Structures are given as structure tokens and as C-alpha cells.
Amino acid sequence: MRLSARVDYALRAAAELASVADGASAGRSRPVTAEQIARAQEIPPKFLESILLQLRRGGIVHAQRGPEGGYWLARPAAEISLAEVIRVIDGPLAHVRGQRPEELGYHGAARALQEVWIALRASEREILEQVSIADVAAGELPGRITELAADPRAWS
């Protein structure tokens, strides 16, 4: 699985916003500027601005302009999965040559590949929908995730 720099930065920005939320309605404590997020997560500021715009359009964050402006999560961090952020930034999970696996037309000896790609997408979805931005920000991942990551085979 390849994740783009945009996805990596979007997930890190969302986790940063979750870390400053105080549990108020929709997780909002105070708006955080793009500059503060960029500095905290070492993300190029101009790149982050376009990512935050995508997150705003995708309903992940809200924004406010002006001297008291900035960004905050649109919903509680526990309700925002990693999968949702990835879809907002890069589109659907697990595409093959830009197509959904069930739309591919494999024939003959390669026919089973279609099922492999569908299973791969299901596995990705299972993990990425299970982990929330709150889990990442708190550093407390679901047990199944830590179990998978602890397997030495996962690191090779």
C-alpha cells in the first residue's frame, strides 16, 4: 500500500487538531492556524494550506478567517476514521490502474487476481476504518492494530 505525502500530511494535521481539542462540541477548543499545525508537524506550510482546504471541503475540518481564525475538527476525533481522511484526500481505497477492483476484466490464468485486489481493499478498509483520529492523537490504537504491528513479519 502506498500513501501519498498529501495523505500523510492530512492525517498528521488531523491528529494535531485532535490533540488541541478539549472535548467541547465537535471537538472544538480553539481554532489552530495552519502555521501552528505546519510547525508542530513539520509540514510545508503552502502544501498544508491546500490539504486543509480539501479537508474542509470533505467535511473533516471547519475553518474561520481573521485574527482569531484557524481550523478545528468538524466532528469529534473519535468519529473520524483514517479511511475517511484518506478518501477525502486521495479518493477510494485500493484502485488498480485507476479502476475499482470489481470493474477489472481479468481472464484466464489471471482471473483470481480480481479477488485478491478485492480482499486487499477489504483488509485495508477493516484496519483504516477501525482507527480514529482520536486513537492516533492519544497514541492508543485498537488492540487488533497493535497486535498486527507487533508481528515481526509486519516489519519486513
C-alpha positions in Angstrom: 0.0 0.0 0.0 1.3 3.4 -0.9 0.1 6.5 0.8 0.8 9.9 -0.8 2.5 12.7 1.1 -0.8 14.5 0.9 -2.5 11.7 2.9 0.4 11.5 5.4 0.2 15.3 6.0 -3.6 15.3 6.2 -3.6 12.5 8.8 -0.9 14.3 10.8 -2.8 17.6 10.6 -6.0 16.0 11.8 -4.2 14.3 14.7 -2.7 17.7 15.6 -6.1 19.3 15.7 -7.4 16.4 17.8 -4.6 16.9 20.3 -5.7 20.5 21.0 -9.4 19.8 21.2 -10.9 19.9 24.7 -13.8 17.6 24.1 -16.2 20.5 23.5 -19.0 20.2 20.9 -17.5 18.7 17.7 -14.1 18.6 19.5 -13.6 22.3 19.1 -11.5 24.1 21.7 -10.0 26.9 19.7 -9.0 27.4 16.1 -5.5 26.4 15.3 -3.7 28.2 12.5 -2.2 26.4 9.5 1.1 27.8 10.5 0.9 26.3 14.0 0.0 22.9 12.5 2.8 23.1 9.9 5.3 24.0 12.6 4.1 21.3 15.0 4.1 18.5 12.4 7.0 19.8 10.1 4.7 20.1 7.1 5.5 22.6 4.3 3.0 25.4 5.0 1.9 26.1 1.4 1.3 22.4 0.9 -0.7 22.2 4.1 -3.0 25.1 3.1 -4.2 23.1 0.1 -4.6 20.0 2.2 -6.6 21.8 4.8 -8.9 23.2 2.0 -9.5 19.6 0.8 -10.3 18.6 4.4 -12.7 21.5 4.8 -14.5 20.6 1.5 -14.6 17.0 2.6 -16.3 17.9 6.0 -13.3 16.9 8.2 -12.4 20.3 9.4 -14.1 23.7 9.8 -12.3 27.0 9.2 -12.6 30.6 10.3 -10.9 33.5 8.8 -9.5 36.6 10.6 -7.2 37.3 13.5 -8.9 34.7 15.7 -9.2 32.3 12.8 -7.9 28.9 12.1 -9.0 25.3 11.8 -10.7 22.7 14.1 -12.2 19.3 13.5 -15.8 19.3 12.2 -16.7 16.3 14.4 -15.2 14.6 17.5 -11.9 13.0 16.6 -13.3 9.6 17.7 -15.9 9.8 14.9 -13.3 10.4 12.1 -11.6 7.3 10.8 -8.3 7.2 9.0 -10.1 5.7 6.0 -12.4 8.8 5.8 -9.4 11.2 5.7 -7.7 9.1 3.1 -10.8 9.0 0.9 -11.2 12.8 1.1 -7.6 13.4 0.0 -6.9 10.6 -2.5 -10.2 9.0 -3.3 -11.4 5.4 -2.9 -9.1 2.8 -1.3 -7.3 0.2 -3.4 -7.6 1.1 -7.0 -5.8 -0.9 -9.7 -4.8 1.3 -12.7 -7.4 3.9 -11.5 -10.3 1.4 -11.5 -12.2 -0.3 -8.7 -11.2 -4.0 -8.4 -14.7 -5.3 -9.2 -14.6 -3.3 -12.5 -11.5 -5.1 -13.8 -11.8 -7.7 -16.6 -9.2 -10.3 -15.8 -9.3 -13.5 -17.9 -7.9 -17.0 -17.9 -5.0 -17.6 -15.6 -5.1 -14.1 -14.1 -8.8 -14.2 -13.2 -8.1 -14.8 -9.5 -6.2 -11.5 -9.2 -9.5 -9.7 -9.1 -10.4 -11.5 -5.9 -7.0 -10.7 -4.4 -7.4 -7.0 -5.1 -10.9 -7.0 -3.6 -9.7 -8.9 -0.5 -6.8 -6.4 -0.2 -9.2 -3.5 -0.2 -11.4 -5.2 2.4 -8.3 -5.7 4.7 -7.2 -2.1 4.2 -10.8 -0.9 5.0 -11.0 -3.1 8.0 -7.9 -1.5 9.5 -8.3 2.1 8.4 -12.0 2.3 9.4 -11.2 0.8 12.8 -8.6 3.5 13.8 -9.9 7.0 14.5 -8.0 10.3 14.6 -8.6 10.3 18.4 -6.8 6.9 18.6 -3.8 8.3 16.7 -3.7 11.6 18.7 -3.9 9.7 22.0 -1.3 7.1 20.9 -3.7 4.4 21.9 -4.6 2.2 19.0 -7.2 -0.6 19.0 -5.8 -3.9 20.2 -6.0 -5.7 16.9 -3.9 -2.9 15.3 -1.2 -3.1 17.9 -1.2 -6.9 17.6 -0.7 -6.7 13.8 2.0 -4.1 14.2 3.8 -6.2 16.8 4.1 -9.2 14.5 7.8 -9.2 13.3 6.6 -10.2 9.8 4.8 -6.8 9.6 8.2 -5.1 9.6 9.7 -6.9 6.6 
